[in-house]
Amino acid sequence: MRHALACLALLLGLGGTALAEPVSLTTDQTRALARAALERGDTGTAIAAARGLLQADPKDAYAYFILSHAHAAQGELTLGRKAAAYAFRHAETTPDKVSAGEQAARLAAAQDRPGLAQIWLRRTAIHVRDPAAKDRMARDYHHLRQVNPVSFNLVTSVRPSSNVNNGADSSLQVIEGIPVTGILSGAAQALSGTIATADLALGYRLRATETGRTTLGLRLYTRHVALSSEAQALAPTLRNSDLSSQVADLALHHVGRAARGTWGAQGAVGQTRSGGQSVYRFVRLGGHRTLPFGQTGAFTFRAAVEDRLSLSGTRYDSTARTFGLSYAYRFQGGDRMALSLGLRDTDAVFRNDMAQTLSLRAAYSPGRPLGPVTLDAAVTLGYEDRPFFRSGLFVVPGGRQDRSALADLTMTFRDWDYAGFVPSLQLRAARTRSNDSRFTTREMSLSFGITSRF
């Protein structure tokens, strides 16, 4: 198809001489003219040619792409970014989509708008098929995350579970081998169903220097339960909302460099809801110190104290002190290993909540994927002692002791991404044994989640 370009004198700045008469060019000729003008730095001619193409076809992605680069070369970054957005919208091939999206991301970054650039990278990632290009895009996104003062992270999961209420795996309550209360209520027994969780973290970097970074963070966590029909029949008075919970907190974090390694401190205030009711507010202070060990290993020590204040009465008034030591190591082939030890001491007004807890965790992640799957495996062992525990009318002799084991295997399908988000599956098996059988539990669950590849 041929079309006339009015004022061709504006187009043909080849020798500085304008033509007196308009000249009719084909679309391909006009595109070639626009590209040649852009390559030699004649942005005015490139823009005029691109506009001529758009007069003939307002959805010409190539013309918008020329406009984007020409406006960018003139320092008109907003016009260039908007033209790239139109090129992305109207592009008919995957390579054209990717080129236009990356151009829009570059110009957004040049305007010091890293958040908008991140959005463009995610939109573009939908159309990227080449693994090397995906890795390059992930590196670009990581760089933007470093310079962007605003951070956003959302982790969601849905998992069918054999025990959504952490109920007993037996209908009988036995304390130290002696049956005490007959049949447990349905609500106290293990109930099957589905658990859905969402964990949203928003952050804003208040200050950053070569030696430290201070961030204000908001976290919103919610857990919802849907009981199965069998569970509803076993516990007809129990509602889904009775097993749901929410946590919100506002935290100030600081991370700094030391002579060796890093250190950090944080303070947080928040509130917890459970069963549709506000339960308690809390204040938490904590810190950590990380020290490198060898070429690829590091030790981290953590400590925190949390004070809880009931919103009704004193039922949840307590103070908990936690300590943790972990060691992380990366092997030469890329495999990663982490070992951690945790201690928690809880002093509470309600004596049943007074407890000392010990946990040991070992995690391993192979450096190479197994086909399209990246694996992460972990085993956690725990011991908890509640020395003044009363189960209903009965005092548990010597207190209640629980021993637990948890194993989980997470499979992340990194090649099945959409906009940089990838699906994951987690298989979990948990078992707790207690001298009060009300707290002897087991759970099997398979959860489906979405996480970011970037």
Secondary structure, DSSP 4 states (H G I P E B T S, - for coil): -EEE-TTHHHH--SSS---SS--EEEHHHHHHHHHHHHHTT-HHHHHHHHHHHHHH-TT-HHHHHHHHHHHHHTT-HHHHHHHHHHHHHH--SHHHHHHHHHHHHHHHHHTT-HHHHHHHHHHHHTT---HHHHHHHHHHHHHHHHH-SEEEEEEEEEEEES-TT--BSSSEEEETTEEEEEEPPGGGB---EEEEEEEEEEEEEEEE-SSEEEEEEEEEEEEEEEE-HHHHHHSTT--GGGG-EEEEEEEEEEEEE-SSSEEEEEEEEEEEEETTEEEEEEEEEEEEEEEEETTTEEEEEEEEEEEEEESSTTTT-EEEEEEEEEEEEE-TTS-EEEEEEEEEEEEESSGGG-EEEEEEEEEEE-SS-BTTEEEEEEEEEEEEEETT-EETTEEPTT-EEEEEEEEEEEEEETTS-BTTEEEEEEEEEEEEEESBGGG-EEEEEEEEEEEE--
